[in-house]
Amino acid sequence: MNNISKPPEIPSDTCPYINFIQQVLDEIKDDTNSSFTEQKISLINDMLEYVRDSNESLRKSSAYWKRQFINKGKRKNV
């Protein structure tokens, strides 16, 4: 049964997954002599960093709004 009264959990840290993907990309980059492949890997790494930053912003936003919601409830009960 879905409990609507509970807020969803704040997403966990995705950085370890991004780091793993970047390590795999570095291994691929080390195994190639293609500048085109290296450029694509560089582009992917840039996008992964954007995802990392976006995820961090979402976690901070979630934590902020959760605190606001909790604090508002406490103020009403005072």
C-alpha positions in Angstrom: 0.0 0.0 0.0 1.3 3.4 -1.0 1.6 5.9 2.0 1.0 9.3 0.5 1.6 11.1 3.9 5.3 10.2 3.9 7.6 12.3 1.6 9.9 10.5 -0.8 13.4 9.9 0.4 16.1 12.3 -0.6 18.1 10.6 -3.5 21.3 8.9 -2.5 24.7 10.1 -3.7 25.2 9.1 -7.4 28.9 10.2 -7.5 30.3 6.7 -7.0 28.4 5.5 -10.1 29.5 8.5 -12.2 33.1 7.9 -11.0 32.9 4.2 -12.1 31.6 5.2 -15.5 34.5 7.7 -15.9 37.0 5.1 -14.9 35.7 2.8 -17.6 35.8 5.6 -20.1 39.5 6.3 -19.1 40.3 2.6 -19.8 38.7 2.9 -23.2 40.5 6.1 -23.9 43.8 4.4 -22.9 43.1 1.6 -25.3 42.4 3.8 -28.4 44.5 5.9 -30.7 41.5 7.6 -32.2 41.2 11.3 -31.5 37.6 11.1 -32.5 36.9 8.6 -29.7 38.9 10.7 -27.3 36.8 13.7 -28.2 33.6 11.7 -27.6 34.9 10.5 -24.2 35.7 14.0 -23.3 32.2 15.1 -24.2 30.7 12.2 -22.2 32.8 13.2 -19.2 31.6 16.8 -19.4 28.0 15.6 -19.5 28.6 13.3 -16.5 29.9 16.3 -14.6 26.8 18.2 -15.5 24.7 15.3 -14.2 26.8 15.1 -11.0 26.2 18.8 -10.4 22.5 18.6 -11.2 22.1 15.6 -8.8 23.8 17.5 -6.0 21.5 20.5 -6.6 18.4 18.1 -6.5 19.6 16.6 -3.2 20.2 20.0 -1.7 16.8 21.2 -2.9 15.0 18.1 -1.6 16.7 18.5 1.9 15.8 22.2 2.0 12.1 21.7 1.1 11.8 18.7 3.5 13.1 20.9 6.3 10.7 23.7 5.3 7.8 21.3 5.3 8.8 19.8 8.7 9.4 23.3 10.3 6.0 24.5 9.0 4.3 21.6 10.7 6.1 22.4 13.9 5.1 26.1 13.8 1.4 25.2 13.4 1.5 23.0 16.5 3.0 25.6 18.7 
